[in-house]
Amino acid sequence: MSSADRDCLLLFAWGDFTYKQIAQSLDIPIGTVRSRMNRARRILRTEPLSEEVHHGQTHFASDSAQ
């Protein structure tokens, strides 16, 4: 997922921003927010998460088996 798509998704999911607030915060048109959110949701639906992030550290599946 691109950083631009991820930024929109995080502002929406964790920041509890509206699409309008995201557009204002990132200085982009609201239509761009809608496109990025649609793309991010599609990616999350189709690609399984292969890593977990806890407290700023990335742990891959092979790391947790040790």
QUIWOCOR-V476928 format. One record per residue. N is the residue number from 1. RES is the residue in three letters. NEAR is the number of other ideal C-beta (glycine too) atoms within 12 Angstrom. Layout:
BEGIN
n = [N	N]
res = [RES	RES]
near = [NEAR	NEAR]
END
This chain:
BEGIN
n = [1	2	3	4	5	6	7	8	9	10	11	12	13	14	15	16	17	18	19	20	21	22	23	24	25	26	27	28	29	30	31	32	33	34	35	36	37	38	39	40	41	42	43	44	45	46	47	48	49	50	51	52	53	54	55	56	57	58	59	60	61	62	63	64	65	66]
res = [MET	SER	SER	ALA	ASP	ARG	ASP	CYS	LEU	LEU	LEU	PHE	ALA	TRP	GLY	ASP	PHE	THR	TYR	LYS	GLN	ILE	ALA	GLN	SER	LEU	ASP	ILE	PRO	ILE	GLY	THR	VAL	ARG	SER	ARG	MET	ASN	ARG	ALA	ARG	ARG	ILE	LEU	ARG	THR	GLU	PRO	LEU	SER	GLU	GLU	VAL	HIS	HIS	GLY	GLN	THR	HIS	PHE	ALA	SER	ASP	SER	ALA	GLN]
near = [21	13	12	20	27	22	26	35	28	22	27	27	16	12	16	11	22	17	26	17	18	33	24	15	19	27	12	23	15	21	14	20	30	21	21	31	32	19	22	28	20	15	19	17	12	11	13	10	15	12	15	16	14	11	7	7	11	15	17	15	13	11	14	12	7	7]
END
